[in-house]
């Protein structure tokens, strides 16, 4: 009986030690997952002030409409996210948009959100980077004003440190894409 009590005492002493070690490992994993890395540095290259030329095609084969704007991009939260503030006009109306772009270290994918003055929804997309941070491809879904789910794809290419081109594509129910927008960013 004495041996059983001693054995239980020893076990009870080690249980908290093991639990603390596991908690410490979990905490270390969270710390590592929260650190900005190379992918965040790729995003940071888009920081700065930009002049933007927007070309919009309302439907396949329709003539394009062009507008101008400006966009301020800055890294926030210790280099984890890129905050974008766009101002300009779209289809003859004043237009504002806010974007957030980051890299999720746990999911191993880029994430993007967009909201603007032409909608009350928030568009969300995920994507991947290619060629050492020189291009990115995002895909997402959103609801149109009729409540239909629409799919889209965006390709962002860094032509050089001072010029970025973003192409947006709508994907129809048949899977066919059409380019509905192109944004050309020129660093100020």
C-alpha positions as CSV (number, residue, x, y, z in Angstrom):
1,X,0.0,0.0,0.0
2,X,2.9,2.3,0.9
3,X,4.4,1.6,-2.5
4,X,1.2,2.4,-4.3
5,X,0.8,5.8,-2.5
6,X,4.5,6.6,-3.3
7,X,4.0,5.7,-6.9
8,X,0.8,7.8,-7.1
9,X,2.7,10.7,-5.5
10,X,5.5,10.5,-8.1
11,X,2.9,10.4,-10.9
12,X,1.1,13.4,-9.5
13,X,4.4,15.3,-9.4
14,X,5.1,14.7,-13.0
15,X,1.6,15.4,-14.5
16,X,2.0,19.2,-14.0
17,X,5.5,19.1,-15.4
18,X,4.3,17.3,-18.6
19,X,1.3,19.6,-18.9
20,X,3.5,22.7,-18.6
21,X,5.9,21.3,-21.2
22,X,2.9,20.8,-23.6
23,X,1.5,24.2,-22.9
24,X,5.0,25.7,-23.6
25,X,5.2,23.8,-26.9
26,X,1.8,25.1,-27.9
27,X,2.8,28.7,-27.0
28,X,6.0,28.4,-29.0
29,X,3.9,27.2,-32.0
30,X,1.6,30.2,-31.7
31,X,4.6,32.6,-31.4
32,X,6.2,31.1,-34.6
33,X,2.9,31.2,-36.5
34,X,2.5,34.9,-35.7
35,X,5.9,36.1,-37.0
36,X,6.0,37.9,-40.3
37,X,8.1,36.0,-42.8
38,X,9.3,36.2,-46.4
39,X,5.7,36.1,-47.7
40,X,5.0,39.3,-45.7
41,X,8.1,40.9,-47.2
42,X,6.7,40.1,-50.7
43,X,3.5,42.0,-49.7
44,X,5.4,44.9,-48.4
45,X,6.8,45.7,-51.8
46,X,3.3,47.1,-52.6
47,X,3.7,49.7,-49.9
48,X,3.6,53.4,-51.0
49,X,1.5,55.9,-52.8
50,X,0.2,55.0,-56.3
51,X,-1.5,56.6,-59.2
52,X,-4.1,54.2,-60.6
53,X,-5.6,53.8,-64.0
54,X,-8.7,51.6,-64.0
55,X,-10.2,50.0,-67.1
56,X,-13.6,48.3,-66.6
57,X,-15.6,46.1,-69.0
58,X,-19.2,45.8,-67.7
59,X,-19.8,42.7,-69.9
60,X,-18.0,40.5,-72.4
61,X,-17.5,42.4,-75.6
62,X,-18.6,45.7,-74.1
63,X,-16.5,48.8,-74.7
64,X,-14.2,49.6,-71.8
65,X,-14.6,52.5,-69.4
66,X,-11.5,54.1,-68.0
67,X,-11.1,56.1,-64.8
68,X,-8.3,57.4,-62.6
69,X,-7.6,57.2,-58.9
70,X,-5.0,57.1,-56.2
71,X,-4.1,54.4,-53.7
72,X,-2.2,54.5,-50.4
73,X,-0.7,51.2,-49.2
74,X,1.0,50.7,-45.9
75,X,2.0,47.7,-43.8
76,X,0.3,47.6,-40.4
77,X,0.4,45.4,-37.3
78,X,4.1,44.9,-37.2
79,X,4.4,44.0,-40.9
80,X,1.7,41.4,-41.0
81,X,-0.9,43.1,-43.2
82,X,-1.0,45.5,-46.1
83,X,-3.7,48.2,-45.8
84,X,-4.9,49.8,-49.0
85,X,-7.0,52.9,-49.3
86,X,-8.2,53.7,-52.8
87,X,-10.0,56.9,-53.9
88,X,-11.1,57.8,-57.4
89,X,-14.2,57.4,-59.6
90,X,-15.9,54.5,-61.2
91,X,-18.5,54.7,-63.9
92,X,-18.7,58.5,-63.4
93,X,-19.3,58.2,-59.6
94,X,-17.0,58.9,-56.7
95,X,-15.5,55.7,-55.5
96,X,-13.6,54.6,-52.4
97,X,-12.2,51.2,-51.5
98,X,-10.4,49.6,-48.7
99,X,-8.3,46.4,-49.1
100,X,-6.4,44.2,-46.7
101,X,-3.8,41.7,-47.8
102,X,-1.9,39.2,-45.7
103,X,-0.3,35.8,-45.5
104,X,-1.7,33.2,-43.2
105,X,1.3,31.3,-41.8
106,X,-1.0,28.5,-40.6
107,X,-3.0,27.9,-43.8
108,X,0.0,28.7,-45.9
109,X,-1.9,31.0,-48.3
110,X,-2.4,34.6,-49.0
111,X,-5.7,36.2,-47.9
112,X,-7.4,39.4,-49.2
113,X,-10.5,41.4,-48.3
114,X,-12.0,44.2,-50.2
115,X,-14.9,46.6,-49.5
116,X,-16.0,49.7,-51.3
117,X,-18.5,52.4,-51.7
118,X,-20.4,50.5,-54.5
119,X,-21.4,47.7,-52.2
120,X,-22.3,46.8,-48.6
121,X,-20.5,43.4,-48.8
122,X,-17.0,42.3,-48.1
123,X,-15.2,40.3,-50.8
124,X,-12.8,37.7,-49.6
125,X,-10.3,35.7,-51.5
126,X,-7.3,33.4,-51.1
127,X,-4.4,32.9,-53.2
128,X,-0.8,32.0,-53.8
129,X,2.4,33.8,-54.8
130,X,4.6,32.8,-57.6
131,X,8.1,33.7,-59.0
132,X,9.5,35.0,-55.8
133,X,6.8,37.6,-55.0
134,X,6.6,38.9,-58.5
135,X,3.0,37.7,-59.2
136,X,0.0,36.6,-57.1
137,X,-3.2,34.8,-58.1
138,X,-6.3,35.1,-55.9
139,X,-9.7,33.5,-56.3
140,X,-12.9,34.1,-54.4
141,X,-16.7,34.2,-54.4
142,X,-19.3,36.9,-53.7
143,X,-23.0,37.5,-54.0
144,X,-24.3,39.8,-56.7
145,X,-27.3,42.1,-56.1
146,X,-29.6,39.3,-57.3
147,X,-28.2,37.0,-54.6
148,X,-26.4,34.8,-57.1
149,X,-23.0,33.5,-56.1
150,X,-20.3,34.7,-58.5
151,X,-16.7,33.5,-58.8
152,X,-13.8,35.7,-59.6
153,X,-10.0,35.5,-60.1
154,X,-7.4,38.2,-59.7
155,X,-3.8,38.2,-61.1
156,X,-1.4,40.8,-59.7
157,X,1.9,41.2,-61.4
158,X,4.8,43.4,-60.4
159,X,6.2,44.7,-63.7
160,X,9.0,46.5,-61.8
161,X,9.3,48.2,-58.4
162,X,7.2,51.2,-59.7
163,X,4.5,49.5,-61.8
164,X,2.0,46.9,-60.8
165,X,-0.8,45.5,-63.0
166,X,-3.9,43.8,-61.5
167,X,-6.3,41.9,-63.8
168,X,-9.7,40.8,-62.5
169,X,-11.7,38.1,-64.2
170,X,-15.4,37.1,-63.7
171,X,-16.0,33.3,-64.0
172,X,-19.4,32.4,-65.4
173,X,-21.6,29.5,-64.5
174,X,-20.2,27.7,-67.5
175,X,-16.6,28.1,-66.2
176,X,-15.7,30.6,-68.9
177,X,-13.8,33.7,-67.8
178,X,-13.9,37.3,-69.0
179,X,-11.6,40.1,-68.0
180,X,-13.8,42.7,-66.4
181,X,-11.2,45.0,-64.9
182,X,-7.5,46.0,-65.1
183,X,-5.8,48.3,-62.7
184,X,-2.4,49.8,-63.5
185,X,-0.6,51.1,-60.4
186,X,2.3,53.6,-61.0
187,X,4.3,54.6,-58.0
188,X,4.2,58.3,-57.2
